[in-house]
Amino acid sequence: MAYIHGTATKVTFCIENAQHPLSIDSGAHCSIVARNYLDNHFQHWEKQLLPTKAINFKSASGKMTSISTIIKEIVIPHRKGKIRLNAESVVLDDAHIQGLLL
């Protein structure tokens, strides 16, 4: 299922055989995911982090702290099959998003 919310398209996708929300934002500079979302939905995700230099992010409420990057295979259901992508996302310590922003 997909629907438009503002300038982002919301879809449901699968990671590790579980459904998760995904926001596809054509204006986003990179893919991000919140640390608390990973804490709540994936065990041992810290072991999958890639070495990364610190990246500066800012929001309307202030500076956001990046931890590292992580790669997860996502599967997006499609009427003619499945779309499989390896999504590399920046993990933010203090982001307030639910799911993945791609």
C-alpha positions as CSV (number, residue, x, y, z in Angstrom):
1,M,0.0,0.0,0.0
2,A,1.3,3.5,-0.8
3,Y,-0.1,6.9,-0.1
4,I,1.1,10.5,-0.4
5,H,1.8,12.5,2.8
6,G,3.1,16.0,2.2
7,T,6.0,15.5,-0.2
8,A,6.8,11.9,0.8
9,T,5.3,8.7,-0.3
10,K,4.6,6.2,2.5
11,V,4.9,2.5,1.7
12,T,5.1,-0.8,3.7
13,F,8.2,-2.9,3.1
14,C,9.9,-5.9,4.7
15,I,13.1,-6.2,6.6
16,E,14.0,-9.6,8.1
17,N,10.5,-10.9,7.3
18,A,8.7,-8.2,9.2
19,Q,6.7,-5.3,7.8
20,H,8.0,-1.7,8.5
21,P,6.9,1.8,7.3
22,L,9.1,3.5,4.7
23,S,8.9,7.1,3.6
24,I,10.2,7.8,0.1
25,D,11.2,11.4,-0.1
26,S,12.6,12.7,-3.4
27,G,14.0,15.8,-1.7
28,A,16.0,13.8,1.0
29,H,19.8,14.1,0.7
30,C,20.3,10.6,2.1
31,S,18.5,7.7,3.8
32,I,18.1,7.9,7.6
33,V,16.8,5.7,10.4
34,A,16.4,6.6,14.1
35,R,18.4,4.7,16.7
36,N,15.3,4.1,18.9
37,Y,13.5,2.5,15.9
38,L,16.4,0.1,15.4
39,D,16.4,-0.6,19.2
40,N,12.7,-1.4,19.2
41,H,12.7,-3.6,16.0
42,F,16.1,-5.3,15.5
43,Q,18.3,-7.3,17.8
44,H,22.1,-6.8,17.6
45,W,21.8,-4.1,15.0
46,E,24.9,-2.4,16.5
47,K,27.0,-5.3,15.1
48,Q,26.0,-4.3,11.6
49,L,27.2,-0.7,11.7
50,L,29.7,0.4,9.1
51,P,32.7,2.7,9.9
52,T,31.7,6.2,9.0
53,K,33.0,9.7,9.6
54,A,30.7,12.0,11.6
55,I,28.0,13.7,9.5
56,N,26.3,16.9,10.6
57,F,22.5,17.0,10.4
58,K,20.2,19.9,11.5
59,S,16.5,20.0,12.0
60,A,14.1,22.8,13.0
61,S,14.6,21.7,16.6
62,G,18.4,21.7,16.5
63,K,21.4,19.6,15.7
64,M,21.0,15.8,15.2
65,T,23.8,13.4,16.1
66,S,24.8,10.7,13.6
67,I,26.1,7.4,15.0
68,S,27.2,5.5,11.8
69,T,25.6,3.9,8.8
70,I,23.9,0.6,8.4
71,I,22.9,-1.5,5.3
72,K,19.6,-3.4,5.4
73,E,18.0,-5.4,2.6
74,I,14.5,-4.1,2.1
75,V,11.8,-5.9,0.1
76,I,9.0,-3.8,-1.4
77,P,5.9,-5.7,-2.4
78,H,4.8,-5.1,-6.0
79,R,1.9,-6.4,-8.1
80,K,4.4,-8.1,-10.5
81,G,6.7,-9.5,-7.8
82,K,9.0,-8.0,-5.3
83,I,11.6,-5.2,-5.4
84,R,14.7,-5.9,-3.4
85,L,17.1,-3.1,-2.5
86,N,20.1,-2.8,-0.2
87,A,19.4,0.5,1.6
88,E,22.4,2.2,3.3
89,S,21.0,4.5,5.9
90,V,22.6,7.0,8.4
91,V,21.6,6.1,11.9
92,L,20.7,9.2,13.9
93,D,20.8,9.1,17.7
94,D,18.1,11.7,18.4
95,A,15.7,11.5,15.3
96,H,12.0,11.3,15.8
97,I,11.0,9.3,12.8
98,Q,9.2,5.9,12.7
99,G,10.6,3.6,10.1
100,L,13.1,4.4,7.4
101,L,13.4,7.5,5.3
102,L,14.7,6.7,1.9
